[in-house]
Amino acid sequence: MENKEQIRIGKIIRDRRKQLGVNQQTLSELAGVGINTLLAIERGEGNPQLSTLLAVIDSLGLQLDIKLKTMSYETV
């Protein structure tokens, strides 16, 4: 994951957690992830496993959508 995207995802997670009035410790317990892992995700740091990221966003009632991006390259 590109750092810019990690930071954006972390902000979305942090904002949703605050919107729901859930503290970091409670979210880490609900998602079944370590508090340090959650803190790193919210800061846009580290490289969490997809299963970890999905557990956190699912606990917040969020979902991950994957979109295909347009690739600009020539075939040989």
N, CA, C and O atoms as a GROMACS GRO file, in nm:
protein
  304
    1MET      N    1   0.085  -0.118   0.000
    1MET     CA    2   0.000   0.000   0.000
    1MET      C    3   0.090   0.124   0.000
    1MET      O    4   0.187   0.131   0.075
    2GLU      N    5   0.058   0.218  -0.081
    2GLU     CA    6   0.132   0.342  -0.088
    2GLU      C    7   0.108   0.425   0.038
    2GLU      O    8  -0.004   0.425   0.090
    3ASN      N    9   0.210   0.493   0.088
    3ASN     CA   10   0.199   0.566   0.213
    3ASN      C   11   0.085   0.667   0.213
    3ASN      O   12   0.016   0.681   0.314
    4LYS      N   13   0.064   0.736   0.102
    4LYS     CA   14  -0.046   0.834   0.094
    4LYS      C   15  -0.180   0.766   0.116
    4LYS      O   16  -0.267   0.819   0.184
    5GLU      N   17  -0.196   0.648   0.059
    5GLU     CA   18  -0.321   0.573   0.076
    5GLU      C   19  -0.333   0.519   0.218
    5GLU      O   20  -0.443   0.517   0.274
    6GLN      N   21  -0.221   0.476   0.277
    6GLN     CA   22  -0.223   0.429   0.416
    6GLN      C   23  -0.270   0.540   0.509
    6GLN      O   24  -0.350   0.516   0.599
    7ILE      N   25  -0.221   0.660   0.487
    7ILE     CA   26  -0.259   0.774   0.570
    7ILE      C   27  -0.407   0.804   0.552
    7ILE      O   28  -0.477   0.832   0.650
    8ARG      N   29  -0.455   0.798   0.428
    8ARG     CA   30  -0.597   0.825   0.401
    8ARG      C   31  -0.686   0.720   0.468
    8ARG      O   32  -0.787   0.755   0.529
    9ILE      N   33  -0.650   0.594   0.458
    9ILE     CA   34  -0.727   0.487   0.522
    9ILE      C   35  -0.724   0.502   0.674
    9ILE      O   36  -0.827   0.485   0.740
   10GLY      N   37  -0.608   0.532   0.728
   10GLY     CA   38  -0.597   0.553   0.872
   10GLY      C   39  -0.687   0.666   0.921
   10GLY      O   40  -0.749   0.654   1.027
   11LYS      N   41  -0.693   0.775   0.844
   11LYS     CA   42  -0.779   0.888   0.881
   11LYS      C   43  -0.927   0.848   0.877
   11LYS      O   44  -1.004   0.886   0.965
   12ILE      N   45  -0.966   0.772   0.776
   12ILE     CA   46  -1.105   0.727   0.766
   12ILE      C   47  -1.140   0.641   0.888
   12ILE      O   48  -1.247   0.657   0.946
   13ILE      N   49  -1.050   0.551   0.925
   13ILE     CA   50  -1.074   0.464   1.040
   13ILE      C   51  -1.083   0.545   1.168
   13ILE      O   52  -1.175   0.526   1.247
   14ARG      N   53  -0.989   0.636   1.188
   14ARG     CA   54  -0.988   0.721   1.309
   14ARG      C   55  -1.114   0.807   1.317
   14ARG      O   56  -1.177   0.817   1.422
   15ASP      N   57  -1.152   0.869   1.205
   15ASP     CA   58  -1.271   0.955   1.203
   15ASP      C   59  -1.397   0.874   1.234
   15ASP      O   60  -1.482   0.920   1.310
   16ARG      N   61  -1.409   0.756   1.175
   16ARG     CA   62  -1.528   0.671   1.200
   16ARG      C   63  -1.532   0.626   1.346
   16ARG      O   64  -1.638   0.624   1.408
   17ARG      N   65  -1.416   0.588   1.400
   17ARG     CA   66  -1.409   0.546   1.540
   17ARG      C   67  -1.456   0.658   1.632
   17ARG      O   68  -1.533   0.635   1.725
   18LYS      N   69  -1.408   0.778   1.606
   18LYS     CA   70  -1.448   0.893   1.688
   18LYS      C   71  -1.596   0.925   1.670
   18LYS      O   72  -1.665   0.958   1.766
   19GLN      N   73  -1.644   0.914   1.546
   19GLN     CA   74  -1.786   0.938   1.518
   19GLN      C   75  -1.874   0.845   1.600
   19GLN      O   76  -1.980   0.884   1.648
   20LEU      N   77  -1.829   0.720   1.615
   20LEU     CA   78  -1.905   0.621   1.691
   20LEU      C   79  -1.881   0.631   1.842
   20LEU      O   80  -1.949   0.564   1.920
   21GLY      N   81  -1.787   0.714   1.883
   21GLY     CA   82  -1.758   0.731   2.025
   21GLY      C   83  -1.686   0.610   2.086
   21GLY      O   84  -1.704   0.579   2.203
   22VAL      N   85  -1.605   0.544   2.005
   22VAL     CA   86  -1.532   0.426   2.050
   22VAL      C   87  -1.386   0.464   2.072
   22VAL      O   88  -1.325   0.528   1.986
   23ASN      N   89  -1.329   0.425   2.186
   23ASN     CA   90  -1.188   0.455   2.206
   23ASN      C   91  -1.102   0.348   2.140
   23ASN      O   92  -1.152   0.243   2.099
   24GLN      N   93  -0.973   0.376   2.129
   24GLN     CA   94  -0.882   0.286   2.058
   24GLN      C   95  -0.873   0.149   2.125
   24GLN      O   96  -0.868   0.048   2.056
   25GLN      N   97  -0.870   0.146   2.256
   25GLN     CA   98  -0.860   0.018   2.326
   25GLN      C   99  -0.981  -0.070   2.297
   25GLN      O  100  -0.968  -0.190   2.270
   26THR      N  101  -1.100  -0.011   2.301
   26THR     CA  102  -1.223  -0.086   2.274
   26THR      C  103  -1.224  -0.138   2.131
   26THR      O  104  -1.260  -0.253   2.107
   27LEU      N  105  -1.185  -0.053   2.036
   27LEU     CA  106  -1.183  -0.096   1.896
   27LEU      C  107  -1.084  -0.210   1.876
   27LEU      O  108  -1.113  -0.305   1.804
   28SER      N  109  -0.968  -0.200   1.938
   28SER     CA  110  -0.870  -0.307   1.921
   28SER      C  111  -0.924  -0.440   1.975
   28SER      O  112  -0.898  -0.545   1.917
   29GLU      N  113  -0.998  -0.434   2.085
   29GLU     CA  114  -1.058  -0.555   2.141
   29GLU      C  115  -1.170  -0.608   2.052
   29GLU      O  116  -1.179  -0.729   2.029
   30LEU      N  117  -1.255  -0.519   2.001
   30LEU     CA  118  -1.364  -0.560   1.912
   30LEU      C  119  -1.311  -0.626   1.784
   30LEU      O  120  -1.367  -0.724   1.736
   31ALA      N  121  -1.204  -0.569   1.732
   31ALA     CA  122  -1.147  -0.619   1.606
   31ALA      C  123  -1.054  -0.738   1.627
   31ALA      O  124  -1.019  -0.808   1.532
   32GLY      N  125  -1.014  -0.760   1.753
   32GLY     CA  126  -0.922  -0.870   1.780
   32GLY      C  127  -0.780  -0.843   1.732
   32GLY      O  128  -0.708  -0.935   1.693
   33VAL      N  129  -0.741  -0.716   1.737
   33VAL     CA  130  -0.605  -0.678   1.698
   33VAL      C  131  -0.538  -0.608   1.816
   33VAL      O  132  -0.606  -0.554   1.904
   34GLY      N  133  -0.407  -0.608   1.816
   34GLY     CA  134  -0.334  -0.541   1.922
   34GLY      C  135  -0.350  -0.390   1.916
   34GLY      O  136  -0.369  -0.333   1.809
   35ILE      N  137  -0.342  -0.328   2.032
   35ILE     CA  138  -0.357  -0.181   2.038
   35ILE      C  139  -0.248  -0.113   1.956
   35ILE      O  140  -0.275  -0.014   1.888
   36ASN      N  141  -0.124  -0.164   1.961
   36ASN     CA  142  -0.017  -0.102   1.883
   36ASN      C  143  -0.040  -0.115   1.733
   36ASN      O  144  -0.004  -0.026   1.656
   37THR      N  145  -0.100  -0.224   1.693
   37THR     CA  146  -0.134  -0.243   1.551
   37THR      C  147  -0.238  -0.139   1.509
   37THR      O  148  -0.226  -0.077   1.404
   38LEU      N  149  -0.341  -0.122   1.593
   38LEU     CA  150  -0.445  -0.023   1.562
   38LEU      C  151  -0.387   0.118   1.557
   38LEU      O  152  -0.420   0.195   1.467
   39LEU      N  153  -0.302   0.151   1.652
   39LEU     CA  154  -0.240   0.284   1.653
   39LEU      C  155  -0.160   0.308   1.525
   39LEU      O  156  -0.166   0.416   1.467
   40ALA      N  157  -0.087   0.207   1.481
   40ALA     CA  158  -0.008   0.220   1.358
   40ALA      C  159  -0.100   0.238   1.236
   40ALA      O  160  -0.070   0.319   1.149
   41ILE      N  161  -0.208   0.164   1.231
   41ILE     CA  162  -0.303   0.176   1.119
   41ILE      C  163  -0.360   0.316   1.115
   41ILE      O  164  -0.368   0.378   1.009
   42GLU      N  165  -0.401   0.368   1.230
   42GLU     CA  166  -0.460   0.503   1.234
   42GLU      C  167  -0.360   0.610   1.194
   42GLU      O  168  -0.398   0.715   1.142
   43ARG      N  169  -0.231   0.585   1.219
   43ARG     CA  170  -0.127   0.681   1.181
   43ARG      C  171  -0.082   0.662   1.037
   43ARG      O  172  -0.004   0.742   0.985
   44GLY      N  173  -0.132   0.557   0.972
   44GLY     CA  174  -0.092   0.531   0.834
   44GLY      C  175   0.047   0.470   0.825
   44GLY      O  176   0.116   0.486   0.724
   45GLU      N  177   0.087   0.401   0.930
   45GLU     CA  178   0.220   0.342   0.936
   45GLU      C  179   0.210   0.189   0.929
   45GLU      O  180   0.103   0.132   0.944
   46GLY      N  181   0.324   0.128   0.907
   46GLY     CA  182   0.328  -0.017   0.905
   46GLY      C  183   0.267  -0.073   0.778
   46GLY      O  184   0.236   0.000   0.684
   47ASN      N  185   0.252  -0.203   0.778
   47ASN     CA  186   0.196  -0.272   0.663
   47ASN      C  187   0.106  -0.384   0.714
   47ASN      O  188   0.145  -0.501   0.713
   48PRO      N  189  -0.015  -0.348   0.760
   48PRO     CA  190  -0.102  -0.450   0.820
   48PRO      C  191  -0.146  -0.555   0.719
   48PRO      O  192  -0.163  -0.527   0.601
   49GLN      N  193  -0.165  -0.676   0.768
   49GLN     CA  194  -0.220  -0.780   0.684
   49GLN      C  195  -0.362  -0.740   0.645
   49GLN      O  196  -0.430  -0.669   0.719
   50LEU      N  197  -0.405  -0.786   0.529
   50LEU     CA  198  -0.539  -0.755   0.482
   50LEU      C  199  -0.643  -0.802   0.582
   50LEU      O  200  -0.742  -0.732   0.606
   51SER      N  201  -0.624  -0.919   0.640
   51SER     CA  202  -0.721  -0.971   0.737
   51SER      C  203  -0.732  -0.879   0.859
   51SER      O  204  -0.840  -0.864   0.916
   52THR      N  205  -0.621  -0.820   0.900
   52THR     CA  206  -0.622  -0.726   1.013
   52THR      C  207  -0.699  -0.601   0.977
   52THR      O  208  -0.784  -0.555   1.054
   53LEU      N  209  -0.670  -0.546   0.861
   53LEU     CA  210  -0.739  -0.426   0.815
   53LEU      C  211  -0.889  -0.451   0.800
   53LEU      O  212  -0.970  -0.367   0.839
   54LEU      N  213  -0.926  -0.565   0.745
   54LEU     CA  214  -1.067  -0.599   0.730
   54LEU      C  215  -1.136  -0.615   0.864
   54LEU      O  216  -1.251  -0.575   0.879
   55ALA      N  217  -1.069  -0.672   0.963
   55ALA     CA  218  -1.127  -0.687   1.096
   55ALA      C  219  -1.157  -0.551   1.158
   55ALA      O  220  -1.262  -0.532   1.220
   56VAL      N  221  -1.065  -0.456   1.140
   56VAL     CA  222  -1.085  -0.321   1.196
   56VAL      C  223  -1.200  -0.251   1.127
   56VAL      O  224  -1.288  -0.197   1.193
   57ILE      N  225  -1.200  -0.250   0.994
   57ILE     CA  226  -1.306  -0.175   0.925
   57ILE      C  227  -1.442  -0.241   0.945
   57ILE      O  228  -1.544  -0.172   0.952
   58ASP      N  229  -1.445  -0.373   0.953
   58ASP     CA  230  -1.572  -0.442   0.976
   58ASP      C  231  -1.627  -0.406   1.114
   58ASP      O  232  -1.748  -0.388   1.129
   59SER      N  233  -1.541  -0.395   1.212
   59SER     CA  234  -1.584  -0.357   1.347
   59SER      C  235  -1.644  -0.218   1.352
   59SER      O  236  -1.722  -0.186   1.441
   60LEU      N  237  -1.608  -0.136   1.255
   60LEU     CA  238  -1.659   0.002   1.248
   60LEU      C  239  -1.778   0.015   1.154
   60LEU      O  240  -1.829   0.125   1.134
   61GLY      N  241  -1.822  -0.096   1.095
   61GLY     CA  242  -1.934  -0.090   1.001
   61GLY      C  243  -1.894  -0.032   0.867
   61GLY      O  244  -1.977   0.022   0.795
   62LEU      N  245  -1.766  -0.045   0.834
   62LEU     CA  246  -1.716   0.002   0.705
   62LEU      C  247  -1.689  -0.118   0.615
   62LEU      O  248  -1.687  -0.232   0.662
   63GLN      N  249  -1.670  -0.093   0.488
   63GLN     CA  250  -1.632  -0.200   0.396
   63GLN      C  251  -1.524  -0.149   0.303
   63GLN      O  252  -1.510  -0.028   0.281
   64LEU      N  253  -1.449  -0.241   0.250
   64LEU     CA  254  -1.340  -0.208   0.159
   64LEU      C  255  -1.386  -0.238   0.017
   64LEU      O  256  -1.430  -0.350  -0.011
   65ASP      N  257  -1.377  -0.141  -0.071
   65ASP     CA  258  -1.410  -0.160  -0.211
   65ASP      C  259  -1.282  -0.155  -0.293
   65ASP      O  260  -1.195  -0.071  -0.269
   66ILE      N  261  -1.271  -0.244  -0.388
   66ILE     CA  262  -1.155  -0.247  -0.476
   66ILE      C  263  -1.200  -0.204  -0.614
   66ILE      O  264  -1.298  -0.256  -0.669
   67LYS      N  265  -1.128  -0.109  -0.670
   67LYS     CA  266  -1.160  -0.060  -0.804
   67LYS      C  267  -1.038  -0.079  -0.893
   67LYS      O  268  -0.925  -0.065  -0.848
   68LEU      N  269  -1.064  -0.111  -1.017
   68LEU     CA  270  -0.956  -0.121  -1.114
   68LEU      C  271  -0.918   0.017  -1.161
   68LEU      O  272  -1.004   0.099  -1.195
   69LYS      N  273  -0.790   0.044  -1.164
   69LYS     CA  274  -0.747   0.173  -1.214
   69LYS      C  275  -0.701   0.158  -1.358
   69LYS      O  276  -0.660   0.050  -1.400
   70THR      N  277  -0.706   0.265  -1.432
   70THR     CA  278  -0.664   0.264  -1.571
   70THR      C  279  -0.512   0.260  -1.576
   70THR      O  280  -0.444   0.341  -1.514
   71MET      N  281  -0.463   0.166  -1.650
   71MET     CA  282  -0.318   0.152  -1.665
   71MET      C  283  -0.278   0.213  -1.799
   71MET      O  284  -0.342   0.188  -1.902
   72SER      N  285  -0.173   0.291  -1.798
   72SER     CA  286  -0.126   0.349  -1.923
   72SER      C  287   0.008   0.286  -1.958
   72SER      O  288   0.113   0.324  -1.905
   73TYR      N  289   0.003   0.190  -2.046
   73TYR     CA  290   0.124   0.123  -2.092
   73TYR      C  291   0.098   0.068  -2.232
   73TYR      O  292  -0.016   0.050  -2.274
   74GLU      N  293   0.206   0.044  -2.302
   74GLU     CA  294   0.196  -0.011  -2.438
   74GLU      C  295   0.232  -0.158  -2.434
   74GLU      O  296   0.321  -0.200  -2.360
   75THR      N  297   0.161  -0.235  -2.513
   75THR     CA  298   0.197  -0.377  -2.524
   75THR      C  299   0.299  -0.393  -2.634
   75THR      O  300   0.296  -0.320  -2.733
   76VAL      N  301   0.387  -0.488  -2.618
   76VAL     CA  302   0.494  -0.509  -2.715
   76VAL      C  303   0.454  -0.614  -2.814
   76VAL      O  304   0.530  -0.647  -2.905
   0.00000   0.00000   0.00000
